C-alpha cells in the first residue's frame, strides 16, 4: 500500500510508492566514469592561466595562480551572477526586479584529475570543507549578499560540465524560497515546542535506528522519513549550530571522514551514480539562532521529476527510506 508522508520541517508531502519498490539494481541511471576522458582540463595543475585569478588557494610556498597548490577557489568563468555593481531594486507595477549581483565560485578540490571526491584522502576532503567555511566567512562581509549555497554536481546527469572533481558556491542577494520555507518551518516548530526540530529528529531517528546509516560522536547520517528521492541522504551535526561557517576544527576533521564514507557507500551500492550534494545553512546576515540546524543533503540521480511532481509539488519515491538506509548501512566501509 503506498504511503503519504509529511516532512516535519517544511510540511511538504511525499508519496512512498511501495508497490513500485525498487532495489539499487532496478534503476536505469548514468554511471560516472571511473577513468578520465583525456580531454583538455582547465582545472589541472599547469593550466592556471585558463581560469580567472584565484580568490583562495592552499599551496606550499608557490606563487598565486601558479602550480604547487593543493586546492584553488576561482570565480566561475561563466557566472550566473556578478559581484560588481549595485542591487538597483525597482518595481514595475506588480513586478519586482534587481541587478544580478552575487558571487559564483568554483572550488577545485585537488590538482589530481583522475580522482573523484569519494576517492580523495580525508585530509584533502577536510581542505575542501575548510575552503567552504573560509569563503562563506569572507562573503558574509558583503552586506548585499543574503545567502550562500555550497553544492557539488557529480556527473553530467547532475549538472557537471567538467569531469575534474570540483564544487561550487553561489552567493545570492535574496534567500531562496526553498531555504526560507525550511527556516520558517524550523522556527515555527521552535516557537511551539521551544526545541530545535532537527535536534529532535536526530534523537528520534537514533532511537528508532531504521533510517540511520552511519553515526559518530559528532554526526549522524540518515535517510529522511519523508525522502523525496530514492537513497536521499542527510548528514546532520549532533552539536546545534545554525550556520555552517561556525563549524570548528574537530567537527571539520570528523565531517571529512563522514562525507567520504557516505559517498563511498553510495558509490558502492548504486555503482557510482550521478548525484548532487548541498549544504543547507542559515541565511548569511542573520545571527546564530536556536531553531535552524545546518546540514548536508545528498541526492543521487535515479529517477526523474515529471508532470505530477511539477503540477502538485508532491514527490514520488519508489524506495522507502528504511530500505535505502538498510542497503547503505550494510555496505560497510565505516
Secondary structure, DSSP 8 states (H G I E B T S, - for coil): --EEEE-TTT--EEEE-GGG---GGG----B--SS------TTSTT-GGGS--EEEEEESS--TTSS-EEEEEEE-TT-SSBSSS----EEETTEEE---BEEEEEEE--S-SS--GGGS-HHHHHHHHHHHHHHHHHHTT-TT--EEEEEEEESGGGT-S--S-EEEEEEESS--HHHHHHHHHHHHHHHHHSS-HHHHHHHHHHHH-TTEEEE-SSEEEE--TT-SSTT-EEEEESS--S-GGG--HHHHHHHHHHHHHHHHHHHHHHTSB-EEEEEE---TTS---SS---EEEEEE--S---HHHHHHS-EEESS-HHHHHHHHHTT---
